[in-house]
């Protein structure tokens, strides 16, 4: 190799290596961020299940609904973590893993909602407050994911 081309070749190899390593590093960071978002989603969903399960009567429903603002903030943090995971969609394995983690919680939440909703729906004011808190959760998640 000619003496002038050797430094250029070395520079190109080095630049290629840096590009490959930084891309691997970016993928690793995105994967770690996605895993963190899933773990946070599991934690917040557990909190939500506990909140719903605490509803036994009108008074406990009022207390639970009042605590939903804290859930909205937690769900917003989950959305922020999801955003940090990047725009690359998860692969089929990651989706299956997430669904596996969430399935018991979804079943638990469904059961808790089935029990809590008749109590909440029996009082129009409680129902309105519950719906407003649900909308607040959705709004904060949307804002955080932008």
C-alpha positions in Angstrom: 0.0 0.0 0.0 1.3 3.4 -0.9 2.5 5.5 2.1 -0.1 8.2 1.4 -3.0 5.8 1.3 -2.1 3.9 4.5 -3.2 6.8 6.8 -6.4 7.3 4.8 -7.1 3.5 5.0 -6.5 3.5 8.8 -8.7 6.5 9.2 -11.5 4.9 7.2 -11.3 1.7 9.2 -11.3 3.6 12.5 -14.3 5.7 11.3 -16.2 2.5 10.3 -15.4 0.9 13.6 -16.7 3.9 15.5 -19.9 4.0 13.5 -20.5 0.3 14.1 -19.8 0.5 17.8 -21.9 3.6 18.2 -24.8 2.0 16.4 -24.5 -1.1 18.6 -24.3 1.2 21.6 -27.4 3.1 20.4 -29.3 -0.2 20.0 -28.2 -1.4 23.4 -29.3 1.9 24.9 -32.7 1.7 23.2 -33.2 -1.9 24.3 -32.3 -1.0 27.9 -34.7 2.0 27.7 -37.5 -0.2 26.4 -36.9 -2.8 29.1 -37.0 0.0 31.7 -40.3 1.3 30.2 -41.8 -2.1 30.4 -40.7 -2.6 34.0 -42.1 0.8 34.9 -45.4 0.0 33.1 -45.7 -3.2 35.1 -45.1 -1.3 38.4 -47.6 1.4 37.6 -50.2 -1.1 36.4 -49.7 -3.0 39.7 -50.3 0.3 41.5 -53.5 0.8 39.5 -54.7 -2.7 40.3 -54.1 -2.1 44.0 -56.0 1.2 43.8 -59.0 -0.4 42.0 -58.9 -3.4 44.5 -59.2 -1.0 47.4 -62.6 0.1 46.2 -65.2 -1.6 48.4 -67.8 1.2 48.9 -68.5 4.8 48.0 -66.0 6.2 50.5 -63.1 4.0 49.4 -64.0 4.8 45.8 -63.7 8.6 46.5 -60.3 8.0 48.1 -59.1 5.8 45.2 -60.2 8.3 42.6 -58.4 11.1 44.5 -55.2 9.1 44.2 -55.5 8.7 40.4 -53.6 12.0 39.8 -50.5 10.3 41.2 -51.0 7.5 38.7 -51.3 10.0 35.9 -47.8 11.3 36.8 -46.4 7.7 36.9 -48.0 6.8 33.6 -46.5 10.0 32.1 -43.0 8.8 33.3 -43.7 5.5 31.6 -44.5 7.3 28.3 -41.3 9.3 28.7 -39.3 6.2 29.1 -41.0 4.7 26.1 -40.0 7.7 24.1 -36.4 7.3 25.1 -36.5 3.8 23.7 -36.6 5.3 20.3 -38.8 5.0 17.3 -37.6 1.6 16.3 -40.6 -0.8 16.8 -39.9 -3.7 19.1 -39.4 -7.1 17.5 -41.8 -10.0 17.9 -39.8 -11.5 20.8 -39.9 -8.3 22.8 -43.6 -7.9 22.2 -44.3 -11.5 23.3 -42.1 -11.0 26.4 -44.0 -7.8 27.3 -47.4 -9.5 26.7 -46.3 -12.3 28.9 -45.4 -9.9 31.8 -48.6 -7.9 31.4 -51.1 -10.7 30.9 -51.6 -11.5 34.7 -51.9 -7.7 35.4 -54.4 -7.2 32.6 -56.5 -10.1 34.1 -56.1 -8.7 37.6 -57.1 -5.2 36.4 -60.2 -6.6 34.5 -61.3 -8.4 37.7 -60.7 -5.2 39.8 -62.6 -3.1 37.3 -65.5 -5.6 37.2 -65.8 -5.2 41.0 -65.1 -1.5 41.3 -67.2 -0.1 38.4 -70.6 -0.9 39.8 -69.7 1.0 42.9 -68.3 3.9 41.0 -71.2 3.9 38.4 -73.8 4.0 41.2 -72.9 7.6 41.9 -72.9 10.0 39.0 -70.4 12.3 40.7 -68.0 9.5 41.3 -68.4 8.3 37.7 -67.7 11.8 36.4 -64.7 12.1 38.6 -63.4 8.7 37.6 -63.8 9.5 33.9 -62.0 12.9 34.3 -59.1 11.2 36.1 -58.9 8.6 33.3 -58.8 11.4 30.7 -56.1 13.1 32.7 -54.0 9.9 32.6 -54.4 9.7 28.9 -53.6 13.4 28.4 -50.4 13.2 30.5 -49.3 10.1 28.7 -49.9 11.8 25.3 -48.0 14.9 26.3 -45.1 13.0 27.7 -44.8 10.9 24.5 -44.5 13.9 22.2 
